[in-house]
Amino acid sequence: MQCKSPLLICPKDVASAGKSLEIHLQDAFFADLEQEEIKGGDLKVVLSVKNTAPDYFDVKLSAEGSVVTLCDRCLEDLQLETKVEETLKVKDGEWAESDDPETLCTEANGKIDLSWSTYELIFTSLPGKKTHSIEECNTEAVKFIAGEI
């Protein structure tokens, strides 16, 4: 993953500014992640950060828009709408045994890249079975699957 991530944030700075960050994710974001499940998308992500204790933050992440994946039936592109909201626990500093196992930690520079966490939240918001309606599927692929070809 490249370092130009739009989701590379410094929780302390965002929390002290008291404003939400709006980030627009498009096809390049998913390509940079070097994964194969989501081919592209157009989503608005809003991040708000709240300081909950010294060096601990709640990062509220909401994403809404559409993604392009493959239809499980015909393997053609399938556009799906998605909406997800989650609060991530972030610690400024190294993880310690006393920390919750789900706590994310910043790097030494105080920043954290939320790209993969955001991708996982978006991906898990999609239905388990991703298909077009039978009428919208590639007819040749459907015939092949049905044994007609």
Secondary structure, DSSP 8 states (H G I E B T S, - for coil): --S--TTEE-HHHHHHHT--EEEEE-HHHHHHTT-SS--EEEEEEEEEEEEEETTEEEEEEEEEEEEEEE-TTT-SEEEEEEEEEEEEEEESS---TTS-TT-EE--TTS-EE-HHHHHHHHHHHS-SS----TTTS-HHHHHHHTT--
